[in-house]
Amino acid sequence: MKYLKWPLRILLFFLALPFSYLLLALLISLIPVSQKETDCEQRHKVYFAPSSAIHSDFILPIELISPELKENLIIQPETKFIAFGFGDKNFFEQTPTWDDLKASSIFIAMCLPTESAMHIIRLEKSEEYWYPLLLCDKQLKFLNEYILKKFDEDPDGKKIHFPEMSYGKRDDFYAAKGSFTGFYTCNTWVNEGLKYIGKPACLWTPFSLGIKLKYPKPEGN
């Protein structure tokens, strides 16, 4: 029996890791980071959009996207909004829909320092589940800067497009800086962006729930 103690302890340790991670994520995501006071007029409406518990995007109307951020992006005449999402490149490639979700893709994305990507979606109309964010001129400038900084660039300073990657006619993928991990997810990136522009955010969160709890439920846009 004594020969079974160490394997059992090791097994229990690895079983406890996911539970500890989820508990840590829940507790820390409940700690708020307050909105910074601003005396400028908040007249620009942008959005963050939690499409699921494990993914969020920033969404900007096309007219509020800076020329620097628009540069090298594929924009169609009917485009009214662009969604910007950060994630693991391999996960994006292997999971075009949630029906394609695999445990192996989750493990690689969460546990290994793999290549990351920015997912760009061109949209023609807003959706009711989007959470509106009212920004002043300075905050809008900061948000454009924050999103732009996540794109990786070639030696000529241009965004690196992955032409072989796409889910359809409305989206594209570009190289991103940094790695997606269990402690720095797409939701973490959105949450850090909210901090950067001075809006309510979590101290840290890998999921969208913590962010959503800081804002009233959307009632249509």
RARAJO-V214050 format. One record per run of one state. SS is the DSSP state (alpha for helix, beta for strand, coil for the rest). FROM is the first residue (numbers start at 1). TO is the last residue. If there is no record, write none. Layout:
ss;from;to
SS;FROM;TO
SS;FROM;TO
This chain:
ss;from;to
coil;1;1
alpha;2;29
coil;30;31
beta;32;33
coil;34;43
beta;44;52
coil;53;54
beta;55;61
alpha;62;64
coil;65;66
alpha;67;70
coil;71;80
beta;81;88
alpha;89;94
coil;95;97
alpha;98;100
coil;101;102
alpha;103;111
coil;112;115
beta;116;123
coil;124;130
beta;131;135
coil;136;136
alpha;137;150
beta;151;151
coil;152;152
beta;153;153
coil;154;158
beta;159;159
coil;160;160
beta;161;161
coil;162;170
beta;171;176
coil;177;180
beta;181;181
coil;182;183
beta;184;184
coil;185;185
alpha;186;197
coil;198;200
beta;201;202
coil;203;208
alpha;209;212
coil;213;221
